[in-house]
Amino acid sequence: MESLAQLEVLCERLYNSQDTAERAHAENSLRCFSVNKEYISQCQYILDNSSQPYSLMLASSSLLKQVTDHTLPLNLRLDIRAYIVNYLATRGPEMQPFVIASLIQLLCRLTKFGWTHGDRFRDVVTESTNFLEQVVHLRGCFVTVLSLFLSALWIAETHGSSDHYAIGLRILDQLVQEMSQPNPGLPSTRHRRVACNFRDQSLFQIFRIALTSLSYLKSNAVGRLQELALSLALRCVSFDFIGTSIDESTEEVGTVQIPTSWRSVLEDPSTLQIFFDYYGSTDSPLSKEALECLVRLASVRRSMFTDDATRSKFLAHLMTGTKEILQTGKGLADHDNYHVFCRLLGRFRLNYQLSELVKMDGYGDWIQLVAEFTLKSLQSWQWASSSVYHLLGMWSRLVAAVSYLKGDSPSLLDEFVPKITEGFIISRFDSMQASVPDDPTEHPLDKVEVLQDELDCFPYLCRFQYERIGMYIINTMEPLLQSYTERGKLQFADNSELALIEAKLSWVVHIVAAIVKIKQCSGCSVETQEVLDAELSSRVLRLINVMDSGLHTQRYGEISKQRLDRAILTFFQNFRKSYIGDQAMYSSKKLYARLKDLLGLDDHLVLLKVIVGKIATNLKCYAQSEEVIGQTLSLFQELASGYVTGTLLLKLDTVNFIISNHTREQFPFLEEYRCSRSRTTFYYTIGWLIFMEDSSIKFKTSMEPLMQVFRTLDSTPDSMFRTDAVKSALIGLMRDLRGISMASSSRRSYGLLFDWLYPAHMPLLLRGISNWFDTPEVTTPLLKFMAEFVQNKAQRVTFDPSSPNGILLFREVSKLIVAYGSRILSLPNVADIYAFKYKGIWVSLTILSRALSGKYCNFGVFELYGDRALADALDIALKMTLAIPLADILAYRKLAKAYFGFVEVLCGSHITFTLKLDTATFMHLVGSLESGLKGLDTSISSQCAIAVDNLATYYFNNITMGEAPSSPAAIRFVQHIADCPSLFPEILKTLFEIVLFEDCGNQWSLSRPILSLILISEQIFSDLKAKILSSQPVDQHQRLSACFDSLMTDISRGLDPNNRDKFTQNLNRFRL
């Protein structure tokens, strides 16, 4: 860099330029600062001499990346840390906030990474106590604090300004966050070790600093400092105390596992009160932060308290504080406050028993206020829709505990729960009345997750006083059903009125579906509940007859009717689980007796007929709705998958009609492209039902519609084979066949399918891939069908010993792979290369891997008789893999999984082919295994470990322990290793680094190749041992050396299973 001014210009362009090319040029020019260790001093120079914020940001972020990605010497890290502390002290207040944030993150990252490397990163600075006494009156707060804390506080003490004090709070806040969250440059096991040590030694002290700061700032109001102190307190109580990897995408807190050492502070009433006081005296976002702290404190584990009396006092304080908020409504006009307050109320039932709540003084007033607040929230559905879930969850848990309530203290739930239940239904109707636009992101019935959350809680409220609520729902539904029936008889009707009625009916059906799903007895007997379930279900079943008749048959394209049908399908799915399952339908006599009286449905078979009739109607009429078709087929599949229900389905004429007439004329959705993915599910269900009967005649008869498609395509001349009609037919046929193949799970059923396809119809697959190789819409379903067809799941692909079918099947695979591979490689790359090339290639590799590992073909036959099928398939597959850059393979997970699965097969049962490759290709394949081992996907790293173990085992057995390599493959292996002697040492080093320093979930798999590689050459192991020791602190060398020596204890020079298991046990004990 010629001058600081030039660098500042580049930094300005890097962070501010709107020109992509200009910004990329600046990024490339400045990358050296974050990559090259020699530029660390240059970063310091920039910090010392530049006043431009973007230059300072570059220096800070570059140092952060250097510290994270590189193992810097200990003294250098200490120097950087001391420099940053002094820099913040002298220049902190004058810098931009984003620069301060970056420097603080660097300081905290240095502290975390150096936490286990000596006391110099956490020593006490004696001046801290004096500073705390002078600035915030923290007398006696703590005895020892991290030097980082003290550095922050020293900044404030030295300069005595609120700016410096703010920096100190921000440092503490960032430190707690840094310690709680994993870092990419730190193995997860070491992260937890550091986090636990920090939790035990320092977190409590920081929390006390936050509390005392809040107390001090309460009377010396400085909004910015109050916000920082609240944020610090929240950060402390949100710490990942037990390493559960908190999911920040969810609002669920769970039980907070605060250490017992915090007991005295939590039992102190002033701790809770300070947050209630801040909520009452501040506005959002400060008030929201205070509520968030209360949510965490309300979630503290039961064993945290000294005794039940102390815990009761804590609960009483929470109830008093929330009661005051409910009475005054303070802050609840702010939406964020409102939402967090609902979460706080939800914590009462999660952490406290109903029996504890009812014993509290003022419980009656409190529960009444909560009920009124809930009703108000339900009425304000537009504003509080996302908060209702927490309130309903609280009430549902309260009513679930009524049966366990002992004593004379009344719960008062009988008075309030029915009102809340009715209020919920009214509020849902009001939301429909408001004419919400038909937008999936806006309509309440299209917000699937919110709908599911609310309806998961609601059934418990309904069943609490089921007789009263059941009658209320019936009385609500009857007028709607009557009105809907009357409008169905008209020739014309107002669409908006019908849409509103359908929306309300959809809500009622969803509610009934949710009730039927939960069979809980709390307010009345089982028999009474079954009768009420029958009463509600009969209304839904009556609705089905109405909605598919009269004027309503012209409304299948209306989204409101589609929502109603989706609600009906949800009802059927839940009803099936409760009353039609393989066991449930024999224990529901009262329900079927009542349904017989109401509708004449006397048993489950008759009811199944109704359900299947609705399924058939939907499949016929909803060609335009992918959502309805998908949910309908899901229900159909669930019914077919059950042994008892599947057998019963085969007794129904409608099901037999579907099995025999699955044509696009009968089911128009089959020719809709938007529903093409649903075809596989449809034919999977049909295939499952066909194979349940195990009849070759039934199978051939049922396959007649597909046979007609085969005949049409076979008779199509080549000149007409590239038409849209052929394309559509071919795509559909392949998806259909894949579904049938997926349903085949036994040798008998697979034999029926194989004999039907081979040899008559296999040429069409080759013709299709040859003519449409450049069209992924065709090749992908075709290749995926073949991938399913050759998979030997459940040992279904098993032929007679004298049958050549296994060999013939692989020859067809070879033809297909060669035809596709040779053509796709000749095409130029396009913008979306994954969809155009990579997807087809990874499916092809999957086909070949499954065929090679299926154990239904003797591959030695091909070479023996001069058949090129195996060689050609392997050659073209290898060419396809080499045509893809390794970076692209690692970037696409499915591609990587297929690639490494193929390499695993090559290094296993076809290792001779692998060893005979030229050295460059061999090194590329084996080198890629090392990259796969380093990946985050444990299934891929396990595949790579198996492949490496196969190679190392072959080398050990045939070369290390053999007399002299005699086979051509062994000779080639020796040549490969001679050309690249670092191959095995580098892989062994990678394996050791993963197993010893990372939290790997597949340690057993990774340990197997380690032993094989060690036994190949003890010198490799000795060199690696020395290298690992040199990278660790000197005071750790003796212990690590002893651990390495114990690694080979009782290990013999062999690779028998017992020896491998013993080594794995030693390795488990060896882990750092």
N, C-alpha and C positions, 0 to 999 in steps of 0.2 A: 504494500500500500504506500503510495508516494507521499501522502500527507494526511494529516488528521481531517483537514477540510474535505478532501476527496472521499474519505470514509464516511463522513457525516452526510454527504450528498447521497451516497449509496444507501445508507441507512434510511434516509428520508424516502427514497424510492422504494426500498424494501417494504416499509410499513404503510406507505401512503399512496403509491402510484396506482393508477387505474389501468395502466397499460400492462397486460399480462407478460409480454415479452420483456419489457423493461424491468418488471419485478422479478422475473425468472433470472435475468442477467445479474441483478443485484444479489439475489439469493446464492447463485453459483459463485460469485466473487467473494462473498462473505462466509461461505460455508467453512472455510479453513479455521475460523475462530472457534467453532464448536466441535471440530473433528481432530485437529492437530494439537497435541499437548504443548508444543513449543509456543503456541499463541496465548497461553495463559498469562504470561507477563504482558503481552500486548493488550489483553483485556484490562488488566490493571492500569496500564498507561491510559487507555481510553477513559476509564473511570476518573483518573486523576486530572485529566487535561481537557476533557470535553464538557460542554455545558448543554449540548443538544440532547433532549430526552430519548430520541430514537437511537442515538449512539450509545447512550448509557444502557438502554434496553438490550441492545445487541450484546454488549459486554456482559451484562448480568445473565441473560438467557444462554449465552455461549458457555459461561462458567458453570451454569446449572447443568447443561448437557454434558460437559466434560466430567463433572463430579458424578453424574448418574451413570454414564456409559463406560467410564474408565476407572481403573483402580489406581488412584493417585497415591504417591507416598504420604505417609502419615504426617510428616513435618510440613509438607506442602499444604495439606488440608487444614492443619492448625493455623498456618500462616494466613491462608485465605479467610478462614473464619474470623481470626482476630482483625484482619483488615476490614472485613465487611462490618463488624461491630463498630469499629472506629469511624468508618465511612458514614454509617447511619447516624452516628452521634454528631458528626460535624456537618454533614450535608443533607441529612434526612428531611428536615422540614421544608427545604427549598425545592425538593424534587417532585416530579409528577407522581400521582398515586400509583400508576401502573409500574413505574420504575421501582418505587418503594416495595410494592407487592412482589416484584421479581427478586429483588435483593433479599427480602425476608424469606422467600421460599428457598433461595440458595443457602441462606444461613441455617435454616431448619433442616434442609436436606443434608448438609454437612454434619449437623449434629446427630441426625438419625443414623447416617452411614458410619459415623465414628463412635457410636454409642458403646460398642463392645470392644473398642480398641484402646482402652485406658481411661483413667479418671480425668484426664485433661479436658475431655469434652463435657464433663459434668461436675467439675470441682466447685466447691463453694467459694464465692468471693465475699470476704468478710464485710466489705462495705455495704452489702445488700441490706442487712438488718437496719443499719442506721438510715438508709434511704427509705425503707418501708415505713419506719417510724416517722420520718419527717414529711413524707409526701402523702401517704394514705393512712397513717396511724394503724399499721398492721402489727401492733405490739404482741409479741408472743405467738405470732401466726405460725411460724415454722422454724425449725432449727437448721435444716440443710435444704438448699435449693440448687438446681442446676446452674452451672456457670452461664448458660444461655439466658436463663431468666434474669440472672443478676446483670448480665451484660445489657439486657433491655432496660432494666430498672436503673442501671448506672447511667445510661443515656439520659433518662429523665432526671435523675438526681443531679448530674453534672450541669445540665442546662436549665432545669427547673421550668420547663414550658409544657403546656398541654399538648403541643405537637409531639414532643419527645415522649410524653406519657402515652399518647395514642400509638406511637410506634412500638412502645413496649408491649401494650395490649395486643397489637396486631401480631407481634412476634410470638407471643404465647398462644394466640388463637391458631396461627399457622402451624406451630409446633405440634399442638394437640391433633390437628387435622393430619399432619404429616405422619405422626406416629400411629394413627388409627388406620390409615389407608395403605395398602400394598403399593410398592414402587416397582417399575419395570426393571430397574437395575439391581434389585435386591431379592434374593430367593425368598419364597414365602415362609419357609421354616425360620430363617433368620429374622424376617420381618416380625413374626409372632414372638420370637424370643426378645427382640428389642421392645416391641409393644408391651409385652407383659412386664418387663423390667421397668419400663417407663411408668406403666400403670401403678406398680407397687411402690416405686420410689418417689415419683414426682407429681402424678396427676392430681392426687388429693390436695397437694400444696397449691397447685395452680387453681383448683376449684375454690379453695379458701381465699386466694388472692382475688378471684372474681367476685366472691360474695362480699368481701370487705371493701372492694372497689365500688361495688354497687351501693353499699351502705354509705360510703363516703360521698359518692357522687349524687346520692339522693337529695342531699341538702345543698350540694354545690352543683346545681344542674348545668351540665354541659352536654347537650344532646348527642354530639358526636362521640364523646367518651362513654356516655351511658349505653349507646348502641354497641360500642366495642366491648364493653364489660358484659352486657347481656349475651352478645354473640359468644364470648369466651365461656361463660357459664353454660350455655347451651351446648357448645362444643364438648365440654367436659362430661356432661351427663349423657351425651350421645356417643361417647367413645365406645369402640368395639371391645368391650371388656373381656369377653371369653373367646374371641376369634371366630365369630359366626358369620363373618363377611356380610355385613349389613347391606341389603339391597336398597340403594338410594332411590330407585325408581318407584318404590312403594311407600305409602304413608304408615303402614303397619309398624308398630314399635315392638310389640311383644313384651316379655318381662325383662326389665333392665337389671342386669346382674352387677350392681354396684358392689365393690368390695366391702367386707365387714368393717374395715378400718374407717370407713366414712360414717359409721353409725351415729357417733355423737353429733355430727353436724346435721344429719338428716332428721334426727329426733329433736333437734332444737327448733322450736316453733318459729323462730325468726327466719329460718331458711325458707320455709314455704311463704311466710308472710312477705318477705322482700319481693317475691315475684308477683304476689297479688297486689302489693302496693305499687309496683312499677306498672302493672296492667292498668290500675285505676288512675294513675297520674300521667300516663303518656299516651300518645297516639300511635297508630300503625306507622312504620313497621316495628317500633319498639314494643308496643303492647302485644303484637303477635309473637315476638321472640320470648316475652315473658310467659305467654300461654304455652308455647312449645316446651319451655323448661318445666312447667307444671305438668304437662302431659308425660314427660319422662319421669318426673318424681312420683307421679301417681302410678307409674308402672313398676316401681321398685319391688323386688321379690319379698315374699312374706317373711322369710328367715332373716331379713336384714334387721328387724326390730328386736329389741331386748326381750319383750314379752307381748302378750296379746293386749294388755292395757295400754302400752305405749303405741302399739299399732292402731288401736281404737282412737287414741288422741289424734294421731296423724290423719286418720280417716275423717274424724269430726272436723278437723281444721279444713280439709279439702271440701267437705260438704258445706261448711259455713262460708268459705270463700266463693264457691260456685253459686250458693244460694243468694249471696249479695249481688253477684253479677246478674243473676236471673231476675232479681227484684228490681234492680236499677236499669238493666239493659245497657249498662255502660260499655261502650266500644263495640257492641254487636251490630251496629249499623255498617261497620266495615266488613266486607265480605271475607277477607282473610281471617280476621278475628273470629267471625261467626263460624267459619269452617273448623278452625283449630279448637274452638270451644266445644263444638259437637264431638270432636275426637276426644277431648278431655272427659266429657260426660260418658263416652263409650268405654273409657278405661275403668269406670267404677265397677261394672259387672265383670270385667275381665280379671281384675286383681282382687276383688272383694266378693265374698259370698253374700247372697241375699239375706241370710240369717244375721250377718254382721250389720248390714245396712239398716234393717228394721229396728235394731236395738239402739240406734243412734238417736240422741235427743233432736227433735225437730225433723225426724224422717218424714212425717206426714206432710209438713209444709214443703219440704224439699222435693218429694216425689210429685206433689201437685204442681209445683213450679216447673219441674222437668216435663210433666205431661202437657202443660199449657204451652211450654216452649216447643215441644214436638208438634203439637197441633198447628201452631203458628208456622212452623217450618214447612209442614205439609201444605198449608194454604199458600205459602210463598214458593211454590214449586219452581217458578222460573228463576228465582234467585238462589234458592237453597237446594237445588236438585242433587248436587254432588255431596252435600252434607247429610242428607236424609239417611243414607246407608248406615252411618255411625250411630244415629239415634235408633233406627230400627234394630240394629244389632244389639244395642244395650237392652232394649225392651224384650227382644226375643230370648236373650240369655237370662233375664230376670224371670220370665214366665217358665222357662225350662227348669228353673230351680225351685219352683213353688212346691213341687211334690216332696222335696227334701227339707222343707221349712218346718221347724219344730218350735213349740212354744206358743204363747198366746199373742205375741206381737203381730198385729195385722200388716199384711204387705200392701193393702189398698190397690193391688193390681186389678182386682175384679172391677173396680170403679173406672179405671183409666184405660186399660188395654182395649176394651171394645170400642171406645171412642176413637182411640188412635187407629185401630184397624179400619173403622168406617171412614175416618178422616183420610186415610191413605187412598182408599178406593175413590172417594170423592175428588181428591186432588188429581188422581190420574185422569178422571173424566174431565176435569177442568182443563188439564193440559191438552186434551184432545179437542175440547171446545174452542181453544185459542187459535185454531187454524194454523198449526205449525206447518211450514212448507215441507213438501215431500223431498227432503234432503237427508240422506243417510247420516250426515253429521249433525243434524238438528233434531230430527224426529225422535221422541223418546223411545219408541218401539224399535228403532234402528240402532240405538246405542246398546249393543249387545252386552257389554261388560257391566254397564251401570244397571241394566235391566236384571241381569243375572245376580248381581250383588244384592239388590233390593229384594228380589223374589226368593233368595236363599234364606233371608231372615223372616220374611212375612208369614210363611205357613205356621210357624210356631205361635205367632200371635193369633192366627185364625183358630187353631186347634185348642187354644187356651180356654175359650168359651165357644166351643164349636157349634153348639146348637143355635146360639144367638147369631153368631157370625155367619153360619151356614145359611140360615134363613134370610139374613140380610143380603147375602150374595145372590140367593135365588130370587128374592124380590127385586133386586137390581137388574138381574139378567132377563127375567120374564118379559117385562115391557119391551126391552130391546129386541128380544127374540120374536115377539109378536109383531113389532113394527117391521122387522127385517123380513118376516114371512109375508106380511101383507104387501110390501113393496116388490117382492119377488113375483107376485101374481099379476102385477101391472105390466103393460107393454112398454111404458116409459116411466122414468123416475128421475128425480133430481140427483145428479151424480154427487154433489157436495153433501147432500143429506145422507145418501147411502155411504159415502166415505166416512162421515162422522159416526154413523151407527157401526160400521165395520171396525173403526178404530176403537170404539168403546167395547165392542164385543171381543176384540183382540186382547184388550187389557183383562177383561173378565176371564177369558179362556186361559191366559197366561197365569192368572191367579189360581184358577182351579187346577191347572197343571202343576203348579208349585205345591199346592195343598196335597194333591194326590201322591206326589213324590215322597212326602214325609209322613210316615205312619207312626205317629207318636201319641201315646195315650196320657193325657194329663188332666183333662177336664171332664171326660166321660168314658164310658166303657168302650171296649174294642168293637163290640157289635153295633153300638150307636154310631161310632165313627164310620164303620163300613156302610151303614145305611145312609149317612149323610154324604159320604163319598159317592155313593150310587145316585143320590138325588142330584148332586152337582154334575156328575159325569153324564147323567141322562140328558141334562140341558145341552151339554156340549155335543152329544151324539145326535140330538134333535137338530141342532144347528147344522150339522154336516149334511143332513138330508135337504135342508132348506138352501144352503149356499151353492149346491150343485144342481139347482132346478130353476125353472122359470127365467125371469129376467137376469138372474145372477150368473147364468151360464154365458152371458155376453160380456162379463166383466173380468175375465181372467187376465186381461192386460192391465187392469187397474192396480196400482201399487198398494192401495188400501186393502183390496181383497187378497193380494199376495201376503200382506202382513197377517191377515186373519188366517190364511191357510198355514202359514208358518207357525202360528200359535196353536192351531189344531194339531200339527205334527209334533210340536213340543208336548202337548197333552198326551198324545198316543205314546210317545217315547217314555214319559214318566208313568203313565198308566200301565204300560207293559212291564216295567220294572217292579211295580208294586203288586199287580194283580194277574199278569199273564206269564210271568217267568216260570221256569221249569219247576219251582217249588211253590211259588206264591199262589198259583191258580187253584191249588188243592186246599188252601186254608182261607178261602174268601167266600164262604157259602152265603153269608148274609148279604154281601154286595150283589152277588148274582141273583139271589132271590128277589131283591128289591128291583134290580134291572129288569127281571122277567115281568114283574108287576107293572113297571112303568113303560117298557119298550118291547117286551117279549124276547129279550136277550137272556136266555136261560143258562148259558155256559160260555166258557172261553172260546170254544170253536166258533160259535155264532158271532161272538165279538171280534174274533180274528177275521171273520169274513167281512165285517164292516170296515175294519182297518185296511185290509187288502183292497177292498173296493175303492176306498179313498186313495190308496197308493196308485191304483190303476188309473183312476180319474185324473190325478195330478200328472201322471206320466203322459197321458193323452192330451191334456189341455194346457199345460204350462211350458210349452216349447220355448217361450220367450224369457222365462225367468230361471236363470241359473241357480239362484238361491233356493227356490222352492224345489226344483228338481234335485239339487244336491241333498237337501234335508230329507226329501221323500225317499231317495235311494239309501240314505243312511239308516232310516227307519226300516226299510225293506231288508237291508243287510243284517241289522240287529235281530230281526225276527227269524231270518233264515239261519243265523249262526247258532241259535239255541237248539239243542238236540230235540227237545220235546216240541218247541214251537216250530222248528223246521219240519219235523215229521207231520205236524198238524197242517202246515201250509200246503203240503203235497196232496192233502185231501180236498183242497178247495179248487173249484172249477176255474176261478179267476187266475189262480197261480198257474195252473196247467195251461191255461190259454196264453199267459205271458211267456211261459217256457217254450211253447210251440209256435208262437206268432210274434216274435221279437223283431218286427220289421218297422221301417220308417213310416209305412202307411198307418200302422196301428199306433206307433209311438213317435210322433213328429219331432220330438226333441233329439232323436238320433241323427237328424240331418242338420241340426243347428250347430254351427261351429262353436258358438259360445258355450255349448253344453258338451263339447266333444270329450272333455276330460271325464265327464260323468259316465261316459259309455263304459269305461273300464270297471267302475263300481257296479253298474247295471249287470254287466256280463259276469262279473265275479259272483254276484248273488245268484244269477241264473245257473252258472256252472256249479256252485255249491249245492243248489237244490237238485240238479241233474245227477251229480255224483253221489248224492245221498241214497239214491235208489240202486246204484251199481248195476245198471242195465244197459247193455250195449245197444239194444234196440231203442230204448228211450233216448240214449245219447245221440244216435244217428238221426232219429226223428227230430230231435230238438235242434240239431245243427243244420237242418235243411235251409233255414233263412240265410245262414252264412255260406252254405254251399251254393246258393243262387248267386251270391256276390262273387264267389270264386269263379263260377262258370262265366259270368259276365265279363270279368276282368281277363280271364284266360282267352276268351274269344275276341278281345279287343285287339285290332292290328297294331303293330308298332307305330304306324303313322298317327294313330289316334291316342297313343298311350300317354302323351304329355298334355292332355286336356284337363280342365278343371273338374270335370265329372269323374274322371279316373282318379285324380288326385284326392278328391273328397271321399270316394269309395275306398281307396287304398288306406287312407288315414283311419277311417272308421273301422275297417276290417282289422287292422293291426291293433287298435285299441280294444276291440272286441275279443280278439284272440288272446291278448294279454290277460284280460279279465278271466277268461275260461282257464287259461294256464295257471293263474294264481290260485284258482279254486281247486286245482288238482293237488292233492296232498298224499296220495297213496300210489303204490305200484300199479294197482288195477286201474285207477282213474287216469293216470298218466299214460298207461298203455293204450287206453281207448283213444286219447287225444293224439298220441303219436301215430297210431295206425291210421287214424283219419287224415292226418296231415301228410304223412310220408308214405310213398314217394309222390303221390298225385299232386299235392299243392305246394311243395317246397320250391319248385321252379319259379312260382310267381314272386316269392320273396326276392330271389336273385334278380328277376326281371325288374321288380320295383326299385331295388337299390341301384341297379345299373342305369335306369332311365331317370331317376329322381335324385341322384347322389348330391346334386347342388341345391336341394331344397330341404332344409332342416325340418320343415313342417311334416314332411313325409318320412325322412330317414330316421328321425328320433323315435316316433312310435314303432316303426318297423324294427329298429335295433333293440328297443326296450322290450318288445315282445320276445325277440330271440334271447335276450339276456334272461328273461323269466323262464323261457322254455327249456334252456339248457341247465338251469340251476337244479342241483340234486338235493333239494330240501327234503327232510324226513326220509331220505333214501328212496325217493319215489322213482328215480331213473335207474331202475334195476331190470336188466334183461336176462333172459335165459342164458346159461353158459354157452350154448351152441348158437346163440343169436349174434348176427353181425351188426345189430342195430346201433350199438354204442359207437362203433367205427363209422358207420354210415352217418350218424348224427354229427360227429365231428367233421366229417368231410363237407357236410352242408354248412357248418359253421365256418370252415376254412374258405369255402367259395364266397360266402357272404362278406367275411372280413377282408379278403383280398380284393374283391370287387369294389367295396366301399373305400378301403384305404388307398388303393392305387389311384382312384379317381379324385378323392378329396385332397390328396397331397399335390395334385397337379393344378389345383385352383389357387389363384392369388388370394392374399389375405384381404379382409374387409374391416370396416370400422368395428363392428360387433363380432370380433373373432371368436368369442366364446360360443355364441349361439350358432355361428356359421360352421365352425370347425371343431372347436375343443369339446363341445358337448357330444357330438357324434363320435369323436375319438375316445372319450372316456367311457362311453357306453360300449364301444367296440372292445376296449381293453377289458371291461367287465365281462363281456360275453366270453372272450378267450380265457380269462382267468377262471371263470366258473367251469368252462368246458375242460380245461387242463386239470383242474382239481376235483372234478366230479367223480372220479374213480369208476367210470363206466366204460372207459376205452383203454385198450392196451396200445400205448403209443409206439411201442417197439415194432409193431406190425408195419408201420409206415416206412421206416428205414429198411426193414427186412425185405420188403417187396418193392422198394423203389418208388413208393407213393410220395409225392411232394406236398401232400395236404398239410402235414404238420410243419414242415420247413417253410413253406410259403406263408402260412399263417403267422409263424414267429417272426419271419423276416419283415413282413409288412407292418406287424404290430411294433416291432423295434423301430422301423422307419418313422412311424407315426409319433412315437415317444421322443425320438431325437429331433423331430421337426418342431417341438414345442420348447421354448426356453424354460430352464429350470425355475426361473423367477415366476413365470406364468403358472407353472404347475403348482407351485407352493401358494400362489395367490388364490386359486380356485379350489375350495375344499373337496368337492366331488371329483374333480380332475385328479387332485393329489391322492385321494383315497383309491381311485381306480389304478393310477400309475404305480403306486407303491404296492398295491395288491398284486399287480402283474409282475413287478420285480421280485416280490416275495415268492411267487410261483416259479419264476425263472431260476431263482437261487435255491429252490427246493427240489422239486421232482424233475426239473429240466436244467440242472446245474451244468451238465456237459455242454449244452448249447451256449450257456453264458460264458463258460471258460474258454470256449473256442473263438470268441469274438476278438476283434483286433484290440490292442491295448488301449487306444484312445476311447473306444466305445465302452470297454469294460470299466475303465477308470471313471467315465462319466456316470455309469449306472451305480457303481459302488460309492462314488463321491456324493451322488444324490441321496444315498441312504443316510449319510451323515447329516445332511440338511434336514431330512425327514425326522431324524432322531431329535433334533433341536426344536421341532415344532411343538405347538401347544396341544395338538390333538393327540390324545393318548392312544387312540386306535391306530393312527398312522405311525406313531413312534413304535408301537408294538409290532406292527408289520415290518418296519425297518429292522428292529432288533432280531426278529426271527430270520430275516434274510441274511443279516450279518452273521448270526450264529450258524446258519447253514454253511456259509462260505468258510468261516473259521473252523468249523467242525470237519469239513471236507479237507481243509489244509492240514489240520492236526492229524487226522486219521490216515491220510494218503501220502503226506509229505514229511511232516515232523516225526511221526512214529513209523512211517514206512521205511523200507530199505533204501529204495531209490525210485523216484517217479518213473513209472513205466507207461502209464496210459497217456494218450495224446492230451487229454484234458488236464491231467496233473502237470505235465510238462509245460503246457501253456500257462497254467496257474503260476508256476515258478518263474516263468518269464515275465508275467505281469508284475509280480512282486519285486522282481529284480529291477524292472523299469521304474517302479514307484515304491521304493522301500518305506516311505513314510505313510503308506496307506493304512495299515493296521494300527500303528502307533497313534495316528490322529483320531481314528475312530475310537480306540480305547480311551484316549484322553477325553473325548467328548462324552462317552458313556460315564466315566468317572465323575466328570463335572455335573452331569445331570443327576446321577444317583446320589452323590454326596452332598451337593449344595442346593438342590432344588427339591420342591415338594412334588414329586412325581407320583401319579396314581397307578402306575404300572411298573413298579420297581421289580417285581418278580420277573416280568418279561425282559427288562433291561439287564437284569443280573446274569441271564444265561449266556449272552455273547461275551460278557466280561471274562468269565472263566475260560472260555475257549480261546480268547485272544491272549490271556496271560500264559496259558499252557503252550501256546505256539512259540513264545520266546520270553524267557524270564528276564532277559536284558531289557526288553521293551517295558516290562513292569517296573524294573529298578529305575530306569530313566524317568518314567512317569512319576514315580514316588518322589524322586529328588525334585522334579519340577513343581509338583504340588506343594511340597514342603517349603520351597523357596518363595512361594507366593503368599504364605501365611506369616503372621507375626512370629517373631523369634521365640517368644515365651510359649508358643504352642507347638514348637517343633518336636520336643521330646514326647509329648502325649500322642501327637499324630504319628510319629515313627512307630510307637508301640502299637497303635491301632493298625497300621499297615502290616506289621509283623503278625498280629493276631488274625488278619484276614485270611491267611493261608494255613491256619492251624487245622490239623487233621484232614487236609486236602491232599488226595493222592494225584498222581499224574494220569488222569483218565477223565472221560466225559460220560461216565455212567450216571443214571438218574440220581442215585444216592449221593454221589460226589457233588453233583450240581446242587442238590437241595441243601447239603451241608454248607456249600459256599454261599448260597443265598442267605442262610441264617447268619453266617459270619458277617456278610455285608450289611444286614439289617442292624447288627450291633455296632458296626463300624461307622455308620452315618453320623455326620457332624451335627 
